[in-house]
């Protein structure tokens, strides 16, 4: 409901942005200026708020940065000059150091992803052999009736083989992390490369 | 251990690294007066190009032109000379490292402000500077206060300490907005560019900063 005698919008309190512009001395459009002035003339709350903001702004603006000693600026420039010079004279080998870890990580990960057999080293599997409970051998019975000669051959070869042996042979079960990593399609590989590059870019910042 | 590693770089890589070093080193000592005068005539963009081309003294001139506003910006954040000096040096060091990324889309000053604000916001916690800001009221006897009476001077310094302490308590973006707008007279759009936000957000931050300061100063 608008009060009698007020222009459209004059009965609404001023917005935060309008307070900022008024306290800052920014020139609004003619229509806005008339509306704001009309509202301020009739709204003590907004008048008081604006006066408070202006007063605070004046007090804040009056606080100077103390001027340092005249000797400071030359000293400062010299310090920056020396620091920049020291940075620029970083030895060749050390200049590579920030890149070494991300580059090594990327190389290791690419080898891991692109060469499915590379991560299956004896050193990696040995601890799990020691920790894991003895795995039951793959029972010949689970293959059922081996009437197919090829199935019979597989049965003979796998007879007595445990989960660890299957793991070493690259037969990671579907749904496992290893299976997922070694079965990425082209699109997933590209996405992984993109993510790695993003991470490396962050690391090099 | 790591320092003993010798990387077998190819000749071309070594050459590139050395070339970068020679570009980056600012050998002001070797600069003649004529060189200095010629550099002083350059525009900001040309000065950046000269710096990237390895021209002696170019970066020193950038520092000389912008050191005062950058120092003042840092001082506004931390409220004491020592930290402001260290932060300012850090700003210029980062600027030197990233000079190649300066595209000239904004002025060099605005770009340096952006680095300065990031350095200050990263280094300074929301309330870590309160004690030093308040304690630094008498840090600078070199300020010319001869026109004030002793009692006025004490009151003014005390009040200035309160204001600095109050600013130091503001949330970081409010503090940055207030400092850039009030003391460095940047437009809302320039502040939005520096802080990576919108003009509306800048105005909202400024409004809330003033409101919070009003409350804080009223309590002091």
Interface residues (C-beta under 8 A of the other chain):
Chain A: X16 X17 X19 X20 X21 X23 X24 X52 X53 X55 X56 X57 X59 X60 X61 X62 X63 X64 X65 X66 X67 X68 X69 X72 X73 X76 X77 X79 X80 X81 X83 X84 X85 X87 X88 X89 X90 X92 X93 X95 X96 X97
Chain B: X2 X5 X6 X7 X9 X14 X17 X18 X20 X21 X24 X25 X26 X27 X28 X59 X60 X63 X64 X67 X68 X71 X72 X75 X76 X81 X85 X88 X89 X92 X93 X96 X97 X139 X140 X142 X143 X144 X159 X160 X163 X164 X167 X178 X181 X182 X183 X200 X203 X204 X206 X207 X208 X210 X211 X213 X214 X217
